[in-house]
Amino acid sequence: MIKRFKTSYSNVKNPGISVGDVVFYKKYSGTGLEYSGHKYLVIPYADLLAKIVETEEI
């Protein structure tokens, strides 16, 4: 699940992912952190492999 934090230093103009999207990412990617009692995994956009979407047909 994607959570979005407000930042002013993003260089990705149209990432194609939104809050609540399910994504695949590289095995050893990301940095774990805890903030306000919740655990997060912060993953660089370059390490995202795919966005998972539901479809009726393939």
N, C-alpha and C positions, 0 to 999 in steps of 0.2 A: 504494500500500500504506500503510495506516494504522499508525503506530507510536505507542504511548502512553507518555507520561512521567507520573510521579506528580506531581500538583499538588493543592494544597488550596484553590485559589481559583476553581475552575470554577463557573459559575452555570447550567450545563446539567444538568438532573436526569436525563434519559434521552435521550442523544444518538442512539440508534438505529444507531450505527456501532461497530464493534469492531476490534481489532487484526487486520490482514490483509484488511480490506474494501477494495474498489476504489471510488473516488469520482471524480466530476467536480467541478471547482471553477472559479471565475472566472479568466479569462485572466491578469490582472495581480495576482492575489492571492498572499499569502504572503510569507514572508521566508526566504531561504536561509541556512543556517548549516552549519558543520562541527563535529562533536563526536566525540571519540575516533576520529578517522580516517574517520568516516562522514558523508556529506552528507545533510542533511534539508531539507525544505520545510515550514515551520510555517505552517499555514493557519487563520485564525479560523473557528469553526464557522459563523458567519453567511455565510461565503463559499462553503460547500459547496453544490453545486447538485443533486447526485443521488448515490445509492448504486447501484452496478451489481450486479445479481443475475442468476443464471442461472435460466431458467424453461423448462418444456417447451412451453407454449403462451402465445400472446398473445391 
